[in-house]
Amino acid sequence: VGKISFSIIGVLVLTTAIAAAVGIGSALTFDLSADHLESGEAEEARSAQLEETMVQVENQSFPERILQVIPTNPFLDLTGQRPTSTIATVIFAAFVGIAAMGVRRKAPAEFETFEKIINALYKIVMRIVTLILRLTPYGILALMATTIANTNVQGIIELSTFVIASYVALIVMFLIHLVILFFSGLNPMQYVKKMGPLLTFAFTSRSSAAAIPINIETQTKQFGNSEGIANFASSLGASIGQNGCAGIYPAMLAVMIAPDPLDPVFLIQLVIIVAISSFGVAGVGGGATFAALIVLSSMNLPIGIAALLISVEPLIDMGRTALNVSGSATAGLVTGRMTGELNKEVYNGKMVEMNSMEA
């Protein structure tokens, strides 16, 4: 468990640092600046909301954010009531698994009963997930309709350069994922072909957490990864080291608002802070906005810029979410390859039909 966790978290944080560098490069290439951004009524309201949120974030130290991922009430976390419920549940499950291995050695009969109960519950839960996934297209249609209805077309036009720069950075980072897989001995083209349904779902739903079941199923059935690694990577990747939300986005905002964005010391410091914050953001939740708040405040930069981009937030968030999911899948596959738990024959084989595709 320690080896797998260390590998997955290491890949997630490392790729987020690379994503920060990509975001910096894109912002500098497109010469992005916050000087021309104007705030309206919606932006001012959003700014006031961010200021209130920032007060809560500033009152928490980094160790306190990390402690929030430790499960104190696992039953509460199973209901998803906390921003850190997903990762807290993963940690609790790891403790249960370690305890179960001890019981297996000392009381095999009791362990066998426990294993049957867990397997039965797993089958039932996955059946529920399958039923929900069959309704996914209708939910996505509703989400897209809401997004389009609430989109400020004029705002998108005014911020079109930022949107283009963001997607250039997202595409470059996705290509880096493919390079990482290549150097891990895996065929990048197979990854692109088999990840299509998962990335489409993440793109349209704008939710890394909602993509967890499909992410696990894709890694295990399409790529031949072990269920343990796939579960860890998908769950941890939804809270830690999000390449799009916690890597590219905060870095681009920092460059846009920085007095001297070309200062090498500033850029190095920014990459380091983004990498660290990509782990610490799991303690506060909230995705890209919280990640940006933490990074900007750590760099002593004004946080109001996050509010000025509200009109294009949904459009960019779709791409960021897809990259987040790709990052978690990459971490899982690289770890599976390193530990020898990834079946290359399945990885290089034909695409198989999954429960999540029945919709």
C-alpha positions in Angstrom: 0.0 0.0 0.0 2.8 2.4 0.9 4.7 1.8 -2.4 1.5 2.2 -4.5 0.4 5.3 -2.6 3.9 6.9 -2.8 4.1 6.2 -6.6 0.6 7.5 -7.4 1.0 10.7 -5.3 4.5 11.2 -6.6 3.3 11.1 -10.2 0.3 13.3 -9.5 2.4 16.0 -7.8 5.2 15.8 -10.3 2.8 16.1 -13.3 1.1 19.1 -11.6 4.5 20.8 -11.3 5.0 20.2 -15.0 1.5 21.5 -15.7 2.3 24.7 -13.8 5.4 25.2 -16.0 3.2 24.6 -19.1 0.6 27.1 -17.8 3.4 29.7 -17.2 4.7 29.1 -20.7 1.2 29.5 -22.3 0.5 32.7 -20.4 3.8 34.2 -21.4 3.5 33.1 -25.0 0.0 34.7 -25.4 1.2 37.7 -23.3 -1.8 37.4 -21.0 -2.3 40.2 -18.5 -5.1 41.2 -16.1 -4.7 44.9 -16.9 -7.5 45.0 -19.5 -10.0 43.0 -17.5 -13.0 44.9 -16.3 -15.4 43.9 -13.5 -19.2 44.0 -13.7 -21.9 43.3 -11.2 -21.5 39.5 -11.4 -17.7 39.8 -11.1 -17.9 42.1 -8.1 -20.3 39.7 -6.3 -18.0 36.8 -7.1 -15.0 38.8 -5.8 -16.8 39.4 -2.5 -17.5 35.7 -2.2 -13.9 34.9 -2.9 -12.8 37.3 -0.2 -15.0 35.5 2.4 -13.6 32.2 1.3 -10.1 33.4 1.4 -10.5 34.3 5.1 -11.3 30.7 5.8 -8.4 29.4 3.8 -5.9 31.9 5.3 -6.9 30.8 8.8 -5.8 27.2 8.1 -2.2 26.2 8.1 -0.8 23.7 5.6 -0.7 20.9 8.3 -4.3 21.7 9.2 -5.4 21.2 5.6 -3.5 17.9 5.5 -5.2 16.8 8.7 -8.6 17.4 7.2 -8.1 14.4 4.9 -7.7 12.1 7.9 -11.1 10.4 8.5 -12.5 11.2 12.0 -16.0 9.9 11.2 -15.8 7.5 8.3 -19.6 7.1 8.2 -20.0 10.9 7.7 -17.4 10.7 4.9 -19.2 7.9 3.2 -22.1 10.3 2.7 -19.8 12.8 1.0 -20.6 15.6 3.4 -17.1 17.0 3.5 -15.0 18.4 0.7 -12.3 15.8 1.6 -14.7 12.9 1.9 -13.4 11.0 -1.1 -9.7 10.9 0.0 -10.7 10.3 3.6 -12.7 7.3 2.6 -9.7 6.0 0.6 -7.5 6.3 3.7 -10.1 4.6 5.9 -10.4 1.8 3.4 -6.6 1.3 3.5 -6.7 1.0 7.3 -9.6 -1.6 7.0 -7.6 -3.5 4.4 -4.4 -3.6 6.6 -6.5 -4.8 9.5 -8.2 -7.4 7.3 -4.8 -8.8 6.3 -3.9 -9.3 9.9 -7.2 -11.1 10.6 -6.5 -13.3 7.5 -3.3 -14.6 9.2 -4.7 -15.1 12.7 -8.4 -16.0 12.0 -8.8 -17.3 8.4 -12.4 -18.4 8.9 -13.6 -14.9 10.1 -11.6 -13.3 7.3 -13.3 -15.5 4.7 -16.7 -14.4 6.0 -15.7 -10.7 6.0 -14.3 -11.1 2.4 -17.6 -12.5 1.2 -19.6 -9.7 2.8 -17.3 -7.1 1.2 -17.4 -8.7 -2.2 -21.2 -8.9 -2.0 -21.5 -5.2 -1.1 -19.0 -4.3 -3.9 -21.2 -6.1 -6.4 -24.3 -4.3 -5.2 -22.7 -0.9 -5.2 -21.3 -1.4 -8.7 -24.7 -2.5 -9.9 -26.1 0.8 -8.5 -23.3 2.7 -10.2 -24.2 1.0 -13.5 -27.8 1.9 -13.2 -26.8 5.5 -12.5 -24.4 5.6 -15.5 -27.2 4.5 -17.8 -28.9 7.7 -16.9 -25.7 9.7 -17.4 -26.5 10.9 -21.0 -29.7 12.6 -19.8 -27.9 14.2 -16.9 -25.1 15.5 -19.2 -27.7 16.9 -21.6 -29.2 18.9 -18.7 -25.8 20.0 -17.5 -24.8 21.2 -21.0 -28.1 23.0 -21.4 -27.6 24.8 -18.1 -24.0 25.7 -19.0 -25.0 27.1 -22.4 -28.0 29.0 -21.0 -25.8 30.7 -18.3 -22.9 31.4 -20.6 -22.1 35.1 -21.3 -21.2 35.0 -25.0 -19.9 38.6 -24.9 -17.6 37.7 -21.9 -16.2 34.7 -23.8 -15.4 37.0 -26.8 -13.7 39.5 -24.6 -11.7 36.7 -22.9 -11.1 34.6 -26.0 -7.4 34.9 -25.8 -7.4 33.5 -22.2 -9.7 30.6 -23.3 -7.4 29.8 -26.3 -4.2 30.0 -24.1 -5.9 27.7 -21.5 -6.8 25.0 -24.1 -3.3 25.2 -25.7 -1.8 24.5 -22.2 -4.3 21.7 -21.6 -3.5 20.0 -24.9 0.2 20.3 -24.4 -0.1 18.8 -20.9 -2.2 15.9 -22.3 0.6 15.3 -24.9 3.1 15.2 -22.0 0.9 12.5 -20.4 1.4 10.5 -23.6 5.2 11.0 -23.5 5.2 9.8 -19.8 3.3 6.7 -20.8 5.7 6.1 -23.8 8.8 6.2 -21.5 7.0 3.8 -19.2 6.8 1.3 -22.0 3.1 1.8 -22.9 1.6 2.6 -26.3 0.3 6.2 -26.2 -2.1 5.5 -29.2 -3.8 2.7 -27.3 -4.3 5.2 -24.4 -5.9 7.8 -26.7 -8.2 5.3 -28.3 -9.4 3.7 -25.1 -9.6 6.8 -23.0 -12.1 8.5 -25.3 -15.3 7.6 -23.5 -13.9 8.5 -20.1 -12.5 11.9 -21.2 -15.7 12.7 -23.0 -17.7 12.0 -19.8 -15.2 14.1 -17.7 -15.3 16.9 -20.3 -19.1 17.2 -20.3 -19.8 16.5 -16.6 -17.1 18.8 -15.3 -16.7 16.5 -12.3 -13.6 14.4 -11.5 -15.4 12.7 -8.6 -18.3 11.7 -10.9 -15.8 10.1 -13.3 -14.2 7.9 -10.6 -16.3 4.7 -11.4 -15.7 5.0 -15.1 -12.0 5.8 -14.5 -11.7 2.6 -12.4 -13.5 0.5 -15.0 -11.4 1.9 -17.9 -8.1 1.2 -16.1 -9.1 -2.3 -15.2 -11.0 -3.5 -18.2 -9.4 -1.5 -21.0 -5.8 -1.3 -19.8 -5.5 -4.4 -17.6 -4.5 -2.5 -14.5 -5.1 -4.0 -11.0 -8.3 -2.9 -9.2 -6.3 -1.8 -6.2 -4.1 0.6 -8.1 -7.0 1.8 -10.3 -9.1 2.6 -7.2 -6.3 4.4 -5.5 -5.3 6.4 -8.5 -8.8 7.4 -9.5 -9.8 8.4 -5.9 -6.6 10.2 -5.0 -6.5 11.9 -8.4 -9.9 13.4 -7.7 -8.5 15.3 -4.7 -4.7 15.5 -5.2 -2.5 16.8 -8.0 -5.2 17.9 -10.4 -3.1 18.9 -13.4 -5.8 21.2 -14.9 -7.4 22.8 -11.8 -4.5 22.8 -9.4 -1.6 23.1 -11.9 -2.3 25.1 -15.1 -5.0 27.4 -13.9 -3.4 28.9 -10.8 -0.1 29.3 -12.6 -1.7 31.2 -15.5 -3.5 33.5 -13.1 -0.3 34.2 -11.1 1.6 35.2 -14.3 -1.3 37.4 -15.4 -1.3 39.4 -12.1 2.4 39.3 -11.2 4.3 42.6 -11.3 7.3 40.9 -13.0 6.2 37.6 -14.5 9.6 37.0 -16.2 11.6 37.0 -12.9 13.2 33.5 -12.8 13.0 33.4 -9.0 9.3 34.2 -9.1 8.7 31.4 -11.7 10.6 28.8 -9.8 8.8 29.7 -6.6 5.5 29.6 -8.4 6.1 26.0 -9.7 7.1 24.8 -6.3 4.1 26.4 -4.5 1.7 25.0 -7.1 3.1 21.5 -6.7 2.8 21.7 -2.9 -0.6 23.3 -3.0 -1.9 20.6 -5.4 -1.6 18.3 -2.4 -2.8 20.8 0.2 -5.9 21.8 -1.7 -7.3 18.4 -0.9 -7.7 19.8 2.6 -10.1 22.6 1.6 -11.8 21.3 -1.5 -13.4 23.4 -4.2 -11.3 22.6 -7.2 -9.7 25.3 -9.3 -11.0 28.3 -7.4 -9.5 27.1 -4.1 -6.3 26.1 -5.7 -6.0 29.5 -7.3 -6.8 31.2 -3.9 -4.1 29.2 -2.1 -1.4 29.8 -4.8 -2.2 33.6 -5.2 -2.3 34.2 -1.5 1.0 32.3 -1.0 2.6 34.5 -3.6 1.2 37.6 -2.0 -0.8 38.4 -5.1 -4.4 39.8 -5.3 -7.1 37.1 -5.6 -9.7 39.3 -7.4 -8.5 38.1 -10.8 -10.3 34.7 -10.2 -13.6 36.6 -10.1 -12.9 38.5 -13.4 -12.9 35.2 -15.3 -16.3 34.0 -14.2 -17.9 34.3 -17.6 -15.5 31.7 -19.2 -15.2 29.5 -16.1 -17.6 26.8 -17.3 -16.0 26.6 -20.7 -12.5 26.2 -19.4 -13.5 23.9 -16.6 -14.6 21.2 -19.0 -11.1 20.9 -20.4 -9.5 21.2 -17.0 -11.6 18.3 -15.7 -10.7 16.1 -18.6 -7.0 16.7 -18.0 -7.5 16.0 -14.2 -8.9 12.6 -15.1 -6.2 11.9 -17.6 -3.6 12.7 -14.9 -5.1 10.3 -12.5 -5.3 7.6 -15.1 -1.7 8.2 -16.1 -0.6 7.9 -12.5 -2.4 4.6 -12.1 -1.0 3.2 -15.4 2.5 4.2 -14.6 2.3 2.8 -11.1 0.8 -0.5 -12.5 3.6 -0.7 -15.0 6.3 -0.1 -12.3 4.8 -2.7 -9.9 4.2 -5.2 -12.6 0.5 -5.3 -11.9 -0.5 -4.0 -15.4 -1.4 -6.6 -18.0 0.2 -5.4 -21.2 -1.7 -7.9 -23.3 -5.0 -6.3 -22.2 -3.5 -2.8 -22.6 -2.5 -3.5 -26.2 -5.6 -5.6 -26.9 -8.9 -4.6 -28.5 -11.3 -2.2 -26.8 -13.9 -4.1 -24.8 -17.4 -3.1 -24.0 -17.9 -1.7 -20.5 -20.9 -1.4 -18.2 -20.6 2.4 -18.4 -20.8 2.3 -22.2 -24.2 0.5 -22.3 -25.9 3.9 -22.0 
